[in-house]
Amino acid sequence: MSNTDTIHHESLYMVIAKWAQDAGMKGCTILSGVTGFGSSSQLHNNKFWELNIKHPMVVEIIDEESKLKAFVHEIKSDLNSMGKGFLITLEPVDILMDIQGAP
């Protein structure tokens, strides 16, 4: 996914983060990539002097495997309707500390 991808006239990465929050996911972080390519094999860079350039984005969501799979199943049709390329992975995570902060 890139910073220019939109859905419902909003940035796709923000919409996914809102969906994750609404679904009660444990946590979500959005990362802006420096460079990358996907199935299109087109390399995208994030050069600080080129503010309008297309660059990769990563949305990382943390929760239990079953909740993550259910969440992906729930949003899959919306993502497929975009006609854009993206990749969803599932990786095991060992949470070493989970301290609640102030809102």
Phi, psi and omega per residue, in radians:
M1 nan 2.638 3.132
S2 -2.133 2.957 3.139
N3 -1.165 -0.266 -3.119
T4 -1.644 -0.131 3.138
D5 -1.259 2.313 -3.140
T6 -2.263 2.747 3.029
I7 -2.564 2.337 -3.086
H8 0.951 0.654 3.096
H9 1.118 0.400 3.078
E10 -2.252 2.778 3.068
S11 -1.041 2.283 -3.098
L12 -0.996 -0.750 -3.100
Y13 -1.105 -0.610 3.107
M14 -1.243 -0.677 3.118
V15 -1.105 -0.771 3.120
I16 -1.085 -0.723 3.111
A17 -1.083 -0.721 3.108
K18 -1.146 -0.728 3.098
W19 -1.057 -0.745 -3.138
A20 -1.106 -0.730 3.111
Q21 -1.118 -0.797 3.125
D22 -1.090 -0.544 -3.138
A23 -1.421 -0.052 3.102
G24 1.385 0.399 3.115
M25 -1.071 2.661 -3.071
K26 -1.155 -0.631 -3.137
G27 -2.943 2.770 -3.141
C28 -2.614 2.353 3.073
T29 -2.289 2.384 3.091
I30 -1.875 2.206 -3.116
L31 -2.006 2.366 3.077
S32 -1.685 2.144 -3.097
G33 -1.417 2.618 3.086
V34 -1.369 -0.792 3.093
T35 -2.730 2.764 3.120
G36 3.059 2.966 3.039
F37 -2.590 2.759 3.124
G38 -2.194 -2.578 -3.081
S39 -1.107 -0.362 3.103
S40 -1.292 -0.260 -3.099
S41 1.065 0.275 3.092
Q42 -1.599 2.138 -3.101
L43 -1.440 2.208 -3.137
H44 -2.001 2.353 3.135
N45 -1.954 2.724 3.038
N46 -2.092 1.545 3.126
K47 -1.677 2.248 -3.013
F48 -1.022 -0.454 -3.129
W49 -1.493 -0.125 3.117
E50 -1.960 1.420 -3.002
L51 -1.142 -0.474 -3.070
N52 -1.662 0.133 -3.072
I53 -1.323 2.568 3.110
K54 -1.330 2.244 3.107
H55 -2.434 2.753 -3.063
P56 -1.244 2.605 3.076
M57 -2.212 2.550 3.079
V58 -2.195 2.261 3.028
V59 -1.901 2.028 -3.129
E60 -1.881 2.139 -3.114
I61 -2.069 2.311 -3.110
I62 -1.944 2.228 3.012
D63 -3.068 -3.030 3.110
E64 -1.217 2.587 -3.088
E65 -0.938 -0.800 -3.103
S66 -1.106 -0.657 3.122
K67 -1.215 -0.680 3.120
L68 -1.139 -0.763 3.128
K69 -1.115 -0.702 3.106
A70 -1.138 -0.681 3.123
F71 -1.112 -0.816 3.125
V72 -1.074 -0.739 3.105
H73 -1.037 -0.675 -3.111
E74 -1.188 -0.635 -3.066
I75 -1.718 -0.102 -3.034
K76 -0.979 -0.776 -3.087
S77 -1.151 -0.663 3.085
D78 -1.104 -0.746 -3.135
L79 -1.179 -0.740 3.128
N80 -1.110 -0.553 -3.106
S81 -1.209 -0.272 -3.116
M82 -1.269 -0.497 -3.083
G83 1.274 0.327 3.137
K84 -1.857 2.797 3.079
G85 -1.546 2.456 3.052
F86 -2.798 2.925 -3.094
L87 -2.339 2.341 3.065
I88 -2.089 2.218 3.117
T89 -2.100 2.788 3.055
L90 -2.228 2.077 -3.092
E91 -2.223 2.454 3.085
P92 -1.215 2.507 -3.139
V93 -2.306 2.367 3.014
D94 -1.763 1.918 3.105
I95 -1.442 2.029 -3.095
L96 -1.587 -0.432 3.137
M97 -2.677 2.430 3.123
D98 -2.489 1.527 -3.116
I99 -1.841 2.194 -3.135
Q100 -1.284 2.287 3.089
G101 -1.779 3.036 3.089
A102 -1.271 2.540 -3.137
P103 -1.160 nan nan
